[in-house]
Amino acid sequence: MSYKTLLVSLNEIERLDAVLGFAASLAGAQKSHVLGLYVIPAPAVYPAVGPYVVPEVFDGLTRYFEEQSKGARRKFEAVMKRHELSFQWLEVKALTSAISDTVSEMGRIADLVVVSETNRDGRNGVELDFVENIILGGGRPVLIITRSATAAFDPAIVLCGYNGSKEAARAVHDAIPLLKNAKDVRLLWVDAAKELETGALPGAEMVECLRRHGVKASAE
């Protein structure tokens, strides 16, 4: 079990180095094919100002994203070639102004979607609820590269929040290809006594399930 196809969202231009570094190291470990996606959104039209917006404004916005896409492609292909990975560049002109709609749709052909944490102070990236929309609308596992992250992906100790719910179970199972490469995986159940009547160690059954996949796991 491994991630054979990664989809990497590249619209957060200022985070390309970190996102591509993580994606390349992960793809190398998983022997993945990497899809680099840049979305050119449709211009947003607001009814209050729509009739007064001249076509040049729309054209300017489109040209801006097209130029950003060229830079993203150069950097993406350079990193993929340097790491000798299998890859494909995807530029999609969206039908809506929400970049997350297209990333969610394209992500359904991948085993894992890699995105950057949204820069809420920025003006040139994705919509503010981009990551939330991908998680809820894509239907695929999502790896979020935090804005403070700079190193390549190399999990040593992995902490999984777990409470026996269907959401937690789905997250743990979707992460198995990552967990198999970790030296130590810990399932942490907070205040389990409030939710369980049994005296069994919370999460112990999931730990045994993971161990059958070769994951070095324990429950706390």
N, C-alpha and C positions, 0 to 999 in steps of 0.2 A: 504494500500500500504506500503510494507516494503521490505527490502533486506533479502530474505530468504536464499540466498547462497552467502557467501563471499569467494573469492579466494585470498589468501595471498601469495605473492611472497617472498621467504625466502633466496634467493641467496646472498643478502647483509648481510653477517654473522655478521658484527660488529654493525648492526642496529637491530638485532633481538629483543632486549628488548623493544625498542620503538615501533617497528612495531607490535609486538605481544600484547603489552599493549593497543595500539589503537584498534587493531582488536578485542581483547577480550571485551573491554568496549562497542564497537559498536555492536558486536554480541549479547552481553547481552541485550542491549537496543532494538535491532531489533528482538531478538529471532531467530538468524540466525544459519544455519549450516556452519561451517568453513572448507574450504579446504586449507590445508597447502601444498604449492608446492615448491619442490626443483628440479632444473633442472641440470642434468649432461651433459654439452655440449660435442659435438664431437670435437676432437682436430682440430684446424685450420691448414690447409696445404697451404703453400705458394710455388708457382711454382719454385721460385728462389732457395729454400733450400730443397724442398720436397724430392728429391732422397737421400739427405744426413742425413735426420732425422731418427734415429734408432727407432725401435718399443718400446724400453724401455722408450723413452721420452713420447710417447703417453700413454703408460701404467701408467707412473708416474703421468701424468696430470689427468687421469681418477681416479686413486687411491686417489689423492688429493681431488677431488670433492666428491668422495664417503665418505671419512672421514668427510668432512665438512657437508655432508648430514646427517650423523649419529648424529652429534652434534646438528644440526638444528632440527632434529626430536625429540630428547630428550627434548629440550627446548620448542618446540611447544606443545608436548603432555602434558608436565608438566603444562604449562600455561592454556591450554584448560581444563584440569582436575581440576585445582585449581578454575577456574571460572564456573565449572560444565556446560560446553558447549557441544553441539553436534559437532563432528569434524571428519575429515578423513585426513590421511597423504598420500601425493602423491609424489613419486619420479619418475621422467621421464628421461630416457636416450635419449637425443635429437639426431636428424639426422644431425643437423647443429651446427656450433660453436656459433651461435647467440642465446643466452638464451631468448631474447625477442620473437623470433618466437614461441617457445613452450608456453611461458606465454600467449601470445596473443591468441593462439589456445585454450588452456585450459580455458582461461578466458571467453570464449563465453558460457560456461555452468553456469556462475555465474551472479548474479545481480549486483555485485560490485567487482572490482579488487583493492586490497590494495597493494601498492608498496612503497618502500623507495625512496626518492630523491637519485640520483646517486652520489656516491663519486668519483668525477673526479680526485682525487689524489690517489685513491686506485689502487691496482693491482690484487686483489683477488676476486672482485665482478663481476658485470655485465658489458656489453659494455656501452660506454659513452652515446650513444643515446638510451639507454634502455627505459626510461620513454616515450620519444617521440614516439618510435616504438609501445609501448603498447597503447598509446592514439590513434594513427592513424591506427593501424592495428588490434586492438582487437575488436572494435565495441561495447564495453561495457563501462559504467562509470568507472572512475579511481580515487581513493583517494590516493593522494601523501603525504606521511609522510615526512615533511621537516627534514633536518639533525639536525636542532636545537631543534626539538620537543622532549619533555621528558615526558609530562603529558598524562594521559588517555584522550580519546575523550569525550568532554563535551561541546558542542556548546552552547554558551549563545547569543552572537551577531554574525550574519552571514552577510557578505557583498558579494553581487553578482554583478559582473560586467555585465551590460546588455545593449544591443543596438538594440534589436528587430530583430537581425539576426537569421537565422536558427540554427547556432552554439550556440548562447547564449540561445535560447529557449530550445534546446536539453539539454544543461547543467543544466538549472534551473529545468526542468521537471525531469531529472534523479536524481536530488538532493532532490526531495520532501521528501523522507523518512527521510533524515537528517534535512531538514528545519522544519518539523513538531515538532521536539524535541527542536528547538531553541526558546529562549524567545523573540528574536527580529531579523527579517530578513529585510535587506535593499537592495533594487535594486538601483544601482547607474548607471546613464547614463551620461557619460561625453560629454560635447559639443553637447548636443542633438539638439540645434538650427541649427547646421550645416547640420544635416541629416533630420530634420523633417520640414514640412510646416504647420502642424496642431498646434493649440494652446493648445492642450490637454497636460496634464502632462505626460512626457515620462515615459513609464513603468507602467502607472496606470492600463491598461487593464490586464497586467500580474499579478499585485498585486491582483486584484479582482479574477483572476483565482486561485492564490495561497490561498487566503482566503477561497475559497470554499473547499479546501483540509484541512482546519484547520490551515494554516500557518499564523502566526502573521507578516504580511509584510507591508512595506511602500516603496514609491518611492522617490528618490532624484535626 
